[in-house]
Amino acid sequence: MSDPKQNEGLILLMEEQIDEFNQWRMKNLTLKLDYAGADFSNKDLSNAYFNGVNFTECNFSNSIVNGTNFVQANLTNTNFESSDMSGALIMYSILRDSNLTKSQLSNTNFMWSDLQNVDFRQSNMYKTIFVEANLTNAKTEGLDKNNAYLKFAKLEGTTWQR
């Protein structure tokens, strides 16, 4: 992350200046953001525009990302434990091997995402969307699948398997 442009955006995020980050992001749409390994724990990043960003192995534990756009983001092996992800758009994203335990997932949209091996245990789901998502081997023990919309989702290896 030695690119000065990348650092400019990261500084805005660390200071939780989301409106300013979104304005900066719109001016730098062609910049491929790579924030792999960054620590965003305990931050309020609600409504941030993270479309296509690489967040591999990041820490979002205890964060608030309500309404945040993670469309086409790489969130592989990312920690969202105890985060509020209500209303987040996480479509066409990769979350393989991520930790979403104890998270708030009301109205969160995971359409077409790769959720293999994701740990959802003890999360609160309500109207959570998993249309055509790959949930193979996801940890769903103790979660009521009636609170999720699962049309065409891959459920092999989960407690939700048909």
C-alpha positions in Angstrom: 0.0 0.0 0.0 2.8 2.4 -0.8 0.8 4.2 -3.5 0.1 7.7 -2.2 -3.3 7.7 -3.9 -4.3 4.5 -2.0 -3.1 6.0 1.3 -5.2 9.1 0.7 -8.3 7.0 0.7 -7.2 4.9 3.6 -6.6 7.9 5.8 -10.1 9.1 5.1 -11.5 5.7 6.2 -9.4 5.5 9.3 -10.8 8.9 10.3 -14.3 7.7 9.5 -14.8 10.5 7.0 -17.1 8.5 4.8 -18.7 11.3 2.8 -15.2 12.6 2.0 -14.0 9.1 1.1 -17.0 8.6 -1.2 -16.3 11.9 -3.0 -12.6 10.9 -3.3 -13.6 7.4 -4.6 -15.9 8.9 -7.3 -12.9 11.0 -8.5 -10.7 7.9 -8.5 -13.0 5.2 -9.9 -10.3 3.7 -12.1 -7.9 3.2 -9.2 -7.9 -0.5 -8.1 -7.9 -0.1 -4.3 -6.0 -2.7 -2.3 -6.4 -2.4 1.5 -5.5 -6.1 2.2 -4.6 -6.6 5.9 -5.9 -3.3 7.1 -7.6 -3.0 10.5 -11.0 -1.3 10.4 -12.2 -2.7 13.7 -14.5 -0.5 15.8 -15.0 1.9 12.9 -18.3 3.3 11.5 -18.0 2.9 7.8 -21.7 3.0 7.0 -22.6 3.8 3.4 -19.1 3.7 2.1 -18.5 2.9 -1.5 -16.2 -0.1 -1.5 -17.2 -1.5 -4.9 -14.3 -3.8 -6.2 -11.9 -3.1 -3.3 -9.5 -5.8 -2.1 -10.0 -6.3 1.6 -8.4 -9.7 1.9 -7.5 -10.6 5.5 -8.9 -7.3 6.9 -10.3 -6.8 10.4 -13.8 -5.3 10.5 -14.7 -6.7 13.9 -17.1 -4.6 15.9 -17.5 -2.3 13.0 -20.7 -0.7 11.5 -21.0 -1.1 7.8 -24.8 -0.4 7.4 -25.7 0.2 3.8 -22.1 -0.2 2.6 -21.4 -1.2 -1.0 -19.1 -4.2 -1.1 -20.2 -5.3 -4.6 -17.4 -7.3 -6.4 -15.1 -6.8 -3.3 -12.6 -9.4 -2.3 -13.2 -10.1 1.4 -11.4 -13.5 1.6 -10.5 -14.5 5.1 -11.9 -11.2 6.6 -13.1 -10.8 10.2 -16.5 -9.2 10.6 -17.2 -10.7 14.1 -19.8 -8.7 16.0 -20.3 -6.2 13.2 -23.5 -4.5 12.1 -23.8 -5.2 8.3 -27.5 -4.4 8.0 -28.5 -3.3 4.6 -25.0 -3.9 3.1 -24.7 -4.8 -0.5 -22.2 -7.7 -0.8 -23.2 -9.0 -4.2 -20.7 -10.8 -6.6 -18.2 -10.7 -3.7 -15.7 -13.3 -2.4 -15.9 -13.9 1.4 -14.4 -17.4 1.4 -13.1 -18.4 4.9 -14.4 -15.2 6.6 -15.7 -14.8 10.1 -19.2 -13.3 10.4 -20.0 -14.7 13.9 -22.3 -12.6 16.1 -23.0 -10.2 13.3 -26.2 -8.3 12.5 -27.2 -9.3 8.9 -30.7 -7.9 8.6 -31.5 -7.0 4.9 -27.9 -7.8 3.9 -27.6 -8.8 0.3 -25.1 -11.6 -0.5 -26.5 -12.4 -4.0 -24.1 -14.4 -6.3 -21.3 -14.3 -3.6 -18.8 -16.9 -2.7 -19.4 -17.7 0.9 -17.6 -21.0 1.2 -16.6 -21.9 4.7 -17.9 -18.7 6.1 -18.8 -18.8 9.8 -22.3 -17.3 10.4 -22.9 -18.8 13.8 -24.7 -16.7 16.4 -25.5 -14.0 13.8 -28.8 -12.3 13.6 -30.4 -12.8 10.2 -33.7 -11.2 9.0 -34.6 -11.0 5.3 -30.9 -11.8 4.5 -30.6 -12.5 0.8 -28.4 -15.4 -0.5 -29.8 -15.8 -4.1 -27.4 -18.0 -6.1 -24.7 -17.6 -3.4 -22.3 -20.4 -2.8 -22.6 -21.4 0.9 -20.8 -24.7 0.6 -19.5 -25.8 4.1 -20.7 -22.5 5.7 -21.3 -22.7 9.4 -25.0 -22.1 9.9 -25.7 -24.1 13.0 -28.4 -22.6 15.2 -29.6 -20.1 12.5 -33.2 -20.2 11.3 -33.1 -20.5 7.5 -36.6 -19.1 7.3 -35.0 -15.7 8.0 -33.0 -16.0 4.8 -33.9 -16.0 1.1 -32.0 -18.9 -0.4 -33.3 -19.3 -4.0 -30.8 -21.3 -6.0 -28.1 -21.1 -3.2 -25.6 -23.9 -2.9 -26.1 -25.3 0.6 -23.9 -28.5 0.5 -22.2 -29.1 3.9 -24.5 -26.7 5.8 -27.2 -27.4 8.4 -29.6 -25.7 5.8 -28.9 -28.4 3.2 -32.2 -29.7 1.7 
